[in-house]
Amino acid sequence: MSDTATAAPPVRSSIARRRQLLTWLVVAVAVGAVLWIAYALLFAGRTVKTDNAYVGAEVAQVTPLIPGPVAKVLVRETETVKAGQPLVVLDDADARIAVAQAEAALGQAERKVKGYAANDTALGGQVGARQADLMRAQANLTMARTDLARRQNLAGSGAVSGEELTTAKNAFAAAEAQVAQAEANLRAAQGAREANQVLIAGAPLEQNPEVAAARARLDAARLALARTVIRAPLDGVVSKKSVQVGQEVQAGTPLMAVVPVYAAYVDANFKEVQLEKVRVGQPVTLTSDLYGRGVKFHGRVTGLSGGTGSAFSLIPAQNASGNWIKVVQRLPVRITLDPKELAEHPLRVGLSMKAAIDVSGAR
């Protein structure tokens, strides 16, 4: 009797503790459920996330604009370069000779045009001389006409012999021929001067077509010489270098690529069911597998692709055959990054990222 009375209180105490623990457990579960519901209502619908995101950049291909043998390669793979920095030097011997020839041709063209101006003065003198010749011929013709008329008047009275009359007629015909010849010579001199003036009229020496054409050829030769030095088109990192000293390259041959790592962007592939509230300009928070969760990048949505990845694939899916299974598609979303953060933590093309777009402000 006494043993049973002694054991009863500990049993009751154990049952009470269990009930208390069960009560606390129920309360904890209820509080957790309330908190989860509150989070879902307040925060879960404010962002859309994906880990299917990758770093990209507008990679610049470095290609020569003229053919030639490679004389120097001034950079190495993975080297950081600045815009305008020399990367490759082609042999410039032929280009220098072409420049010298073009300079000589320009000098010849300028002297030739200056000769046109000098010829204009000489041709002007010839025109004046031909005008004087014409005036003398016309004067001789007048004298011959007068002399012939006088002798014709005297011929009826017998005062002038037939021989004298014939001589006067011949002199008049010769004077007419001299006038015609002088007029022809004057027209020829005037035509030569007009043709010469066409070559120099309307433009100074620098704008003369012959001089301008020669100068254009010189500019082209100098441009070709400048292009023997191939420079970086933008700031970035040298990648895919495939050029060696002594290699004969043709215009357009890819020599290397320059990746603008400080102007990188992210293409995040979101499911189509996530894009209802995604808008251009929305803020994005990103993390990189390279730096981990401790480093956060911030950016903004700048655009959505015009089609899904499958639509632009080499062999697009054909869903009209009848064997159709719906597959959730993904659409690339372009995200620009903060340049200051990129400068502090550079990224490389192709790296994986996680992106979360804040869509709370979408309407």
ABEGO torsion letter per residue (X at the ends): XAAAAAAAAAAAAAAAAAAAAAAAAAAAAAAAAAAAAAAAAAAAAABBBBABBBBBBBBBBBBBABBEBBABBABBBGBBBBBGBBABBBBAAAAAAAAAAAAAAAAAAAAAAAAAAAAAAAAAAAAAAAAAAAAAAAAAAAAAAAAAAAAAAAAAAGABBAAAAAAAAAAAAAAAAAAAAAAAAAAAAAAAAAAAAAAABGBBAAABAAAAAAAAAAAAAAAAAAAABBBBABBEBBBGBABBBGBBBBBGBBABBBBBAAABBBBBBBBAAAAAABBBGBBBBBBBAAAEAABBBBBBBAEBBABBAAAABABBBBAAAGBBBBBBBBBBBBBBBBAAAAAABBBBBGBBBBBBBBAAABX
